[in-house]
Protein backbone atom coordinates (compact mmCIF):
# COMPACT_ATOMS: atom_id res chain seq x y z
CA UNK A 1 0.00 0.00 0.00
CA UNK A 2 1.43 3.42 -0.91
CA UNK A 3 1.77 6.11 1.68
CA UNK A 4 -1.38 8.16 1.45
CA UNK A 5 -2.61 11.39 2.96
CA UNK A 6 -6.06 12.90 3.17
CA UNK A 7 -6.96 15.40 0.48
CA UNK A 8 -6.70 18.95 1.86
CA UNK A 9 -10.08 20.15 3.10
CA UNK A 10 -9.64 23.40 1.17
CA UNK A 11 -9.18 21.63 -2.18
CA UNK A 12 -12.14 20.87 -4.42
CA UNK A 13 -12.37 18.01 -6.91
CA UNK A 14 -12.03 20.52 -9.75
CA UNK A 15 -8.82 21.91 -8.22
CA UNK A 16 -7.47 18.39 -7.69
CA UNK A 17 -8.08 17.55 -11.35
CA UNK A 18 -6.37 20.79 -12.42
CA UNK A 19 -3.33 19.81 -10.31
CA UNK A 20 -3.13 16.53 -12.20
CA UNK A 21 -4.71 14.12 -9.72
CA UNK A 22 -6.41 11.07 -11.20
CA UNK A 23 -8.10 8.08 -9.56
CA UNK A 24 -5.78 5.08 -9.17
CA UNK A 25 -8.09 3.04 -6.87
CA UNK A 26 -11.85 3.43 -6.83
CA UNK A 27 -12.25 0.94 -3.97
CA UNK A 28 -9.80 2.77 -1.70
CA UNK A 29 -10.59 6.27 -3.07
CA UNK A 30 -6.93 6.92 -3.93
CA UNK A 31 -5.90 9.62 -6.35
CA UNK A 32 -2.33 10.23 -7.48
CA UNK A 33 -0.53 12.66 -9.72
CA UNK A 34 2.72 12.82 -11.63
CA UNK A 35 4.88 14.36 -8.93
CA UNK A 36 8.15 15.23 -10.65
CA UNK A 37 9.18 16.86 -13.93
CA UNK A 38 11.58 14.01 -14.83
CA UNK A 39 8.97 11.30 -14.27
CA UNK A 40 9.72 9.50 -17.54
CA UNK A 41 13.36 9.08 -16.51
CA UNK A 42 12.32 7.86 -13.06
CA UNK A 43 9.94 5.32 -14.62
CA UNK A 44 12.63 4.13 -17.05
CA UNK A 45 15.28 3.76 -14.33
CA UNK A 46 13.81 0.54 -12.94
CA UNK A 47 13.18 -1.22 -16.23
CA UNK A 48 15.79 -3.14 -18.26
CA UNK A 49 14.70 -1.48 -21.52
CA UNK A 50 14.58 1.97 -19.92
CA UNK A 51 13.45 4.85 -22.16
CA UNK A 52 12.57 2.46 -24.98
CA UNK A 53 10.00 0.78 -22.71
CA UNK A 54 8.54 4.10 -21.56
CA UNK A 55 8.19 5.22 -25.18
CA UNK A 56 6.47 1.92 -26.04
CA UNK A 57 3.93 2.52 -23.26
CA UNK A 58 2.84 5.65 -25.12
CA UNK A 59 -0.17 7.39 -23.57
CA UNK A 60 -0.37 4.83 -20.75
CA UNK A 61 3.07 5.80 -19.39
CA UNK A 62 1.48 8.43 -17.14
CA UNK A 63 -0.94 5.85 -15.76
CA UNK A 64 1.94 3.44 -15.04
CA UNK A 65 3.87 6.17 -13.23
CA UNK A 66 0.87 7.29 -11.12
CA UNK A 67 0.04 3.73 -10.08
CA UNK A 68 3.57 2.48 -9.41
CA UNK A 69 5.97 5.35 -8.72
CA UNK A 70 4.10 8.47 -7.59
CA UNK A 71 4.68 9.54 -4.01
CA UNK A 72 1.87 12.08 -4.14
CA UNK A 73 -1.11 9.85 -3.39
CA UNK A 74 -4.16 11.20 -1.55
CA UNK A 75 -7.35 9.68 -0.19
CA UNK A 76 -10.28 11.57 -1.66
CA UNK A 77 -13.94 11.71 -0.61
CA UNK A 78 -16.08 8.97 -2.18
CA UNK A 79 -17.97 11.52 -4.30
CA UNK A 80 -14.76 12.63 -6.01
CA UNK A 81 -14.24 9.20 -7.56
CA UNK A 82 -16.76 10.13 -10.26
CA UNK A 83 -15.45 13.69 -10.64
CA UNK A 84 -11.74 13.02 -11.14
CA UNK A 85 -10.43 11.37 -14.30
CA UNK A 86 -9.41 7.73 -14.18
CA UNK A 87 -5.62 7.33 -14.14
CA UNK A 88 -5.65 5.90 -17.66
CA UNK A 89 -7.17 9.10 -19.02
CA UNK A 90 -5.40 11.56 -16.72
CA UNK A 91 -2.73 14.12 -17.62
CA UNK A 92 0.59 12.82 -18.87
CA UNK A 93 2.57 15.83 -17.72
CA UNK A 94 3.91 17.17 -14.44
CA UNK A 95 1.93 20.08 -13.00
CA UNK A 96 3.85 22.16 -10.47
N, C-alpha and C positions, 0 to 999 in steps of 0.2 A: 504494500500500500504506500503510495507517495505521501510525503508530508503535505498536509493540507491546512488551510486556514480559512476562517469564515470570511465571506465577502464583506467588505466594509459596509456598514449600515447606511452610509451616505451615498453609496454608489447605486445607480439604477441599472436595470438590465440593459437599457439602451447604451448607457455609458460603458458597461462591461463589454458589450459587443464592439463598441468603437475603440476600445483599448486592445482588442484582438482576442478576447476570451471566447472560447467555444466549448461546447459540452463534450467531455471525454467519457463520462459515465452517467447515464440517465438514472440508473438504480441508486447510485451513491450521491447524485447531484453534484458531481465534480465538473468544474470548468477549468481549462488551462489555456495558456497563451504562449506564443513564441517569445521567450524571455531574454534573448540576446541577439545582437545584430549579426554575429557570425554563426548562427544556428546550423547552417548547412555544413560548415566545417566541423562543428561539434558532433553532428549526426554521423558524418563520414568517418570520424576518428575511431569509432569502435567497430567498423565493418571492414573486412578484408579487401573489398573492392573500392572502399572509400568514396571519393567524389563521383566515380562512375556509377556506383550503386544509387547514390542520392539523385543523380540526374535521371537514372532509369525509373525512379519512383515517380518522377514528374510532379503532377499536382497533389499527389498524396504524400509528398515529403513533409509538408507542414503538419499533416495529421500524425504521421509517424513520430515527428519530433514532439508534438504536444503530448501524445500518449506515453512516450517512452523516456524522454529526456528533460522535459520542462520541469523547472523547479518552482514555477509560479502557478500553483494549483490551488483553487479555492472551492469551498463548499458553498453552493448557491441555494437560495430558496427554491422549493419544489416548482413554484410557478414559473421560474426563469428557464426551466428545462425546455419549455416550448418557445421561449422568446429568444434564446441565444442560438446561433447556428450550431449544427452538429460539427464535430471536429473535421470530418471529411470535406465539409464545404466552407470551413473557416478561412480566415486570411492566411496567406502564405508568406507574410512579411513581418518583420519585427516592428512593433509600434512602441516608441519610447514613452 
